Structure formats: C-alpha cells, structure tokens
Amino acid sequence: MGHVPTRGRPETLGMTTIERPIDVHIRPETAADATRIHAINDAAFGGPVEGNIVDGIRGTDRWIDGGSLVAEDADGELIGHLLLSQGDLVAPDGTERRLWVLGPVAVLPDHQGRGVGAALMRAAIEVARRHHQPVVCLLGHATYYPRFGFEPARRIGLEAPRPWRDENWMAVRLPGWTPALRGVVRFPPAFPED
C-alpha cells in the first residue's frame, strides 16, 4: 500500500541533526493492533482524546473497512497511525450524504519528521481514490497538509462544522469531485464537540 525507502540514521550538519527517512510499511489495522494504536495516539498528542476518537469510531457505521492504517518499521513495530472515517455533508437544501474525513494522524514522537506521516497520508489518499471518494476533509496544520494536495475547504464550498480558520480547515479534491458537493461537513459523533 505504501513504502518509504531507506533506513534512517541521524546525520549532523553543522549544529543541526537531520533524521533520514525510515523504512516503513503501511497496512490496514488488524484487531490485534487496537491497544497499540491507542498508545501511539496518546504518545503523539500527549493525551487520550485522539485515541478515544479512534476507539469510538471502531465498530460503528462510521468505520471504513481498510481506512485505519498503521505504519510498521523494519522490525515490524507499529510507529504510526492514520484514520479515515465517514462524516456527513449537509447540503444547503438539508439533504445529507456521507463524506470521508481524515484524522487523527499520529506518529510516535521519536519517529516524527522522518517520512512516516507522509507515507500514511499518501496511502490514505490512495485508499480514498480506490473507493471513488470525491473529496476528503480534515482539520490540521496549515503548512503540512497542502503538500498532499489539500487546500482551504471553504474555497470549494465545504463549510466546517465549527468556526475553524480557513488555513486549518482543508480538503483534497479527488477524481470524482464536482462543484455540486457543497454544504457543511460534520465529523462522526466520536469527535469532541469543542
């Protein structure tokens, strides 16, 4: 599903340590991964909120089969996780349809900045393409996600469920996207309201 070549070793450049990308394998989660996925999210975000989101979506109608992805290092250890789930798009006329949302994306702190998150993102976008999704939305860092094709979602007619800043509320248009997809995006109920 996704692969980033090269095994990493730190390099020193003057006073700065640069981490080389590490070799990772991306695959869908299995039932045996649930506890480790929660721990990865806790470590990456410094608390249980994101892990609870994943646990709260698992097994519900918002779960996407093959949409919970893990990154394994060369030793088979799980070091990263990404979740795609089904939100809702409420059109201006009040009709609703399912729409995919992305997040959380978590990488263990010792492995951040080494290509793990990028490998997870590329794999997730490919999963969405294979499932003929027209668009994927997320709330995230303004400088990180544009490299994967994400742009301000309001510019393409997708309103956030809360008054989030344009630079953080983003969407990536996929081959099935059409300008008729307009409205307010709602995340699955497992996401916190604030």
RATARA-V14169 format. One record per residue. N is the residue number from 1. RES is the residue in one letter. NEAR is the number of other C-alpha atoms within 8 Angstrom. D_FIRST is the distance of its C-alpha to the first C-alpha in Angstrom with 2 decimals. Layout:
n,res,near,d_first
N,RES,NEAR,D_FIRST
N,RES,NEAR,D_FIRST
//
This chain:
n,res,near,d_first
1,M,6,0.00
2,G,11,3.79
3,H,9,7.04
4,V,12,10.64
5,P,8,13.28
6,T,8,16.64
7,R,8,18.26
8,G,10,20.38
9,R,6,24.13
10,P,8,26.41
11,E,8,28.55
12,T,8,31.84
13,L,7,32.94
14,G,4,36.46
15,M,5,36.41
16,T,6,32.71
17,T,8,29.96
18,I,8,26.66
19,E,10,23.50
20,R,11,21.11
21,P,13,17.36
22,I,13,16.10
23,D,12,13.45
24,V,14,10.69
25,H,12,7.75
26,I,14,5.90
27,R,9,6.39
28,P,9,8.91
29,E,11,12.41
30,T,6,14.94
31,A,5,18.68
32,A,6,19.37
33,D,8,17.46
34,A,10,19.76
35,T,7,22.45
36,R,8,20.32
37,I,13,18.45
38,H,14,21.99
39,A,9,23.16
40,I,15,20.41
41,N,19,21.40
42,D,13,25.05
43,A,10,24.81
44,A,10,22.98
45,F,9,25.38
46,G,7,28.46
47,G,8,29.08
48,P,10,28.03
49,V,7,27.62
50,E,12,23.84
51,G,13,23.27
52,N,10,25.82
53,I,11,24.05
54,V,12,20.89
55,D,9,23.25
56,G,9,25.30
57,I,13,22.57
58,R,8,21.06
59,G,7,22.80
60,T,7,24.28
61,D,5,24.03
62,R,11,22.13
63,W,12,19.11
64,I,9,16.03
65,D,5,14.45
66,G,8,10.77
67,G,13,11.78
68,S,12,12.51
69,L,14,9.72
70,V,15,10.73
71,A,14,10.48
72,E,13,12.01
73,D,12,14.24
74,A,8,15.27
75,D,5,17.67
76,G,6,15.34
77,E,7,16.94
78,L,10,15.41
79,I,12,16.22
80,G,16,14.56
81,H,16,13.87
82,L,16,13.40
83,L,12,14.87
84,L,13,14.92
85,S,13,18.10
86,Q,13,20.71
87,G,13,23.69
88,D,13,26.55
89,L,13,27.94
90,V,14,31.73
91,A,11,33.21
92,P,7,36.67
93,D,5,38.26
94,G,6,36.94
95,T,7,34.46
96,E,8,31.15
97,R,7,27.66
98,R,8,24.35
99,L,12,22.20
100,W,13,18.93
101,V,12,19.37
102,L,12,17.17
103,G,9,18.34
104,P,10,19.02
105,V,11,16.74
106,A,12,17.92
107,V,14,17.70
108,L,12,20.38
109,P,7,23.24
110,D,4,23.34
111,H,9,19.81
112,Q,10,20.19
113,G,8,20.44
114,R,11,18.19
115,G,10,14.98
116,V,16,13.32
117,G,13,13.97
118,A,7,12.87
119,A,13,9.35
120,L,16,9.40
121,M,10,11.14
122,R,10,9.06
123,A,11,6.02
124,A,12,9.10
125,I,8,10.74
126,E,8,8.25
127,V,10,8.64
128,A,10,12.29
129,R,11,12.56
130,R,7,11.40
131,H,6,13.97
132,H,8,16.50
133,Q,14,17.34
134,P,11,19.96
135,V,12,19.66
136,V,14,18.30
137,C,12,20.95
138,L,10,21.26
139,L,8,24.03
140,G,9,23.30
141,H,8,24.52
142,A,8,25.96
143,T,5,25.04
144,Y,7,21.38
145,Y,10,19.63
146,P,9,21.30
147,R,6,19.21
148,F,8,16.29
149,G,8,18.79
150,F,11,20.41
151,E,8,24.17
152,P,12,27.08
153,A,15,26.67
154,R,11,30.43
155,R,6,30.72
156,I,8,28.83
157,G,10,30.80
158,L,12,28.72
159,E,10,30.96
160,A,12,30.00
161,P,8,31.31
162,R,4,33.34
163,P,5,34.94
164,W,7,32.04
165,R,6,32.38
166,D,9,30.94
167,E,8,29.15
168,N,11,27.16
169,W,15,26.63
170,M,15,23.84
171,A,12,21.77
172,V,12,19.29
173,R,11,20.36
174,L,10,17.93
175,P,8,19.19
176,G,9,21.06
177,W,10,22.95
178,T,6,26.71
179,P,7,29.56
180,A,4,30.81
181,L,9,28.25
182,R,13,30.68
183,G,11,31.80
184,V,11,31.18
185,V,13,27.81
186,R,10,28.14
187,F,10,25.67
188,P,11,25.44
189,P,5,28.59
190,A,9,26.97
191,F,7,26.94
192,P,6,30.27
193,E,3,32.86
194,D,2,33.94
//
